[in-house]
Amino acid sequence: MLILERHHIALVENEPAVEVTLCKNCHAVVQESLRRAGVVEWEPVADTFVERQASMLRGEADFLQLLAESRRAAADRFDALVLRLDKEQPSWREWPEVQP
């Protein structure tokens, strides 16, 4: 069963409107990555606007890096699929489903 959770990229205290929906497993990965980056939800809210912005930017950067790595890995899988299709089903490029 797929369980979805809301993730506040920069922590709800810093920027409540910046959130995404992730599966429970991905949410755990992202939370651990934030913790390693020094952004943790159990710490008190930053005292100043400047400190909140720094925390928010760290959280966003960390999330975007994880997203970029995920997209890069997906692109690599598609490249591998193209190579296999070219080898085993050369006519696949003519299929209507793959036309732009």
PyMOL commands that set and color helices and strands:
alter all, ss='L'
color gray80, all
select helices_A, chain A and resi 24-36+49-88+90-94+96-98
alter helices_A, ss='H'
color red, helices_A
select strands_A, chain A and resi 4-8+19-23
alter strands_A, ss='S'
color yellow, strands_A
deselect
rebuild
show_as cartoon
